[in-house]
Amino acid sequence: MTLNLSNMNEVAEAMVAPGKGILAADESTGTIGKRFDQINTESTEQKRNAYRDLLFSSENIQEYISGVILYDETFHQSSLKDGVLYPEYLASLGIIPGIKVDAGAHNLAGTDGEKVTSGLDGLDERLAEYRKLGARFAKWRGVINITELNPSDYCINTNAHALVRYAALCQSNDIVPIVEPEILMDGTHDIEDSFVVTEEVLHTVFSELYKQGVQFEEMILKPNMVLSGYEADNRAGVDEVASATVQCFLRSVPAAVPGIAFLSGGQSDEDATAHLNAMNQILGDNKPWNLSFSYGRALQQPALKAWQGKDENIPMAQEAFLKRAKLNSLASLGKYSTDQE
């Protein structure tokens, strides 16, 4: 199987094809180092390659995974079996290769701890090079915090502008942008606060996308779900989260967008799957966009625990990864149940 996608709309549609989702394997070296610390494994380039390889070489991964977001290091690494560079290796499976291109969140001057994402400098040239090497989509994450005083309009607008500049540059380089405005769920805020902030951020982002000429049909949205803060006294249950998230996105996201690939944002594996399933059950067949997943930790954590950095554990780790991928595939169709865990 090989990729035969002639334009950005076809790529975007394939990224959120029914029953499939995106594997976020784009952890920075620092972040994956922290994950490896949990299993007492040293984070060397060789170990990082071995770990990504076990994920990508899992049997029939393409049945559940439409695309993979790669980190720059991984983008230039090769499969251990045949030495083929990962973008080419994934494409040979019918999986769309993508690349994280932002340079991380940094303090936003003039605010009380708010963040803005950097990486626009030289981005046009980097995107052109990634496209030559096989990338068909990219990802950029903007980070918004909820506190008693934040987010400020300044923070929302600054992050929206950066996200949209990135998206416009992607499309000019024949690369589908994943637009990821993430409202962090750290804090004590309730689901109503999450709803209000998520709606405001989405309206701001899509207004800016329209102004800057980004084609909705040639992008994917990767947002947070509408959740209570993780330290909230009374956290909303699955049905309330699903209902609030669906309502918020029906009010905010144009139907021209092919799909919404939710981030897991620190949720447990089971919660991320259950929430996605409940949303798809609410919408049924009458969906303006496909609701799918773009999970990192919520797909990988069981595999990481099973692997423990040891080659002899690779089959068990792949089995754990494929189980989560299959369950999220079912959730993207509204066909998941907790009995399948």
Rosetta blueprint (number, residue, H / E / L):
1 M L
2 T L
3 L L
4 N L
5 L L
6 S L
7 N L
8 M H
9 N H
10 E H
11 V H
12 A H
13 E H
14 A H
15 M H
16 V L
17 A L
18 P L
19 G L
20 K L
21 G E
22 I E
23 L E
24 A E
25 A E
26 D L
27 E L
28 S L
29 T H
30 G H
31 T H
32 I H
33 G H
34 K H
35 R H
36 F H
37 D H
38 Q H
39 I L
40 N L
41 T L
42 E L
43 S L
44 T L
45 E H
46 Q H
47 K H
48 R H
49 N H
50 A H
51 Y H
52 R H
53 D H
54 L H
55 L H
56 F H
57 S L
58 S L
59 E L
60 N L
61 I H
62 Q H
63 E H
64 Y L
65 I E
66 S E
67 G E
68 V E
69 I E
70 L E
71 Y L
72 D H
73 E H
74 T H
75 F H
76 H L
77 Q L
78 S E
79 S L
80 L L
81 K L
82 D L
83 G L
84 V L
85 L E
86 Y H
87 P H
88 E H
89 Y H
90 L H
91 A H
92 S H
93 L L
94 G L
95 I L
96 I E
97 P E
98 G E
99 I E
100 K E
101 V L
102 D L
103 A L
104 G L
105 A E
106 H E
107 N E
108 L L
109 A L
110 G L
111 T L
112 D L
113 G L
114 E L
115 K E
116 V E
117 T E
118 S L
119 G L
120 L L
121 D L
122 G L
123 L H
124 D H
125 E H
126 R H
127 L H
128 A H
129 E H
130 Y H
131 R H
132 K H
133 L L
134 G L
135 A L
136 R L
137 F E
138 A E
139 K E
140 W E
141 R E
142 G E
143 V E
144 I E
145 N L
146 I L
147 T L
148 E L
149 L L
150 N L
151 P L
152 S L
153 D H
154 Y H
155 C H
156 I H
157 N H
158 T H
159 N H
160 A H
161 H H
162 A H
163 L H
164 V H
165 R H
166 Y H
167 A H
168 A H
169 L H
170 C H
171 Q H
172 S H
173 N L
174 D L
175 I L
176 V E
177 P E
178 I E
179 V E
180 E E
181 P E
182 E E
183 I E
184 L L
185 M L
186 D L
187 G L
188 T L
189 H L
190 D L
191 I H
192 E H
193 D H
194 S H
195 F H
196 V H
197 V H
198 T H
199 E H
200 E H
201 V H
202 L H
203 H H
204 T H
205 V H
206 F H
207 S H
208 E H
209 L H
210 Y H
211 K H
212 Q L
213 G L
214 V L
215 Q L
216 F H
217 E H
218 E H
219 M L
220 I E
221 L E
222 K L
223 P L
224 N L
225 M L
226 V L
227 L L
228 S L
229 G L
230 Y L
231 E L
232 A L
233 D L
234 N L
235 R L
236 A L
237 G L
238 V H
239 D H
240 E H
241 V H
242 A H
243 S H
244 A H
245 T H
246 V H
247 Q H
248 C H
249 F H
250 L H
251 R L
252 S L
253 V L
254 P L
255 A L
256 A L
257 V L
258 P L
259 G E
260 I E
261 A E
262 F E
263 L L
264 S L
265 G L
266 G L
267 Q L
268 S L
269 D H
270 E H
271 D H
272 A H
273 T H
274 A H
275 H H
276 L H
277 N H
278 A H
279 M H
280 N H
281 Q H
282 I H
283 L H
284 G L
285 D L
286 N L
287 K L
288 P L
289 W L
290 N E
291 L E
292 S E
293 F E
294 S E
295 Y E
296 G L
297 R H
298 A H
299 L H
300 Q H
301 Q H
302 P H
303 A H
304 L H
305 K H
306 A H
307 W H
308 Q L
309 G L
310 K L
311 D H
312 E H
313 N H
314 I H
315 P H
316 M H
317 A H
318 Q H
319 E H
320 A H
321 F H
322 L H
323 K H
324 R H
325 A H
326 K H
327 L H
328 N H
329 S H
330 L H
331 A H
332 S L
333 L L
334 G L
335 K L
336 Y L
337 S L
338 T H
339 D H
340 Q H
341 E L
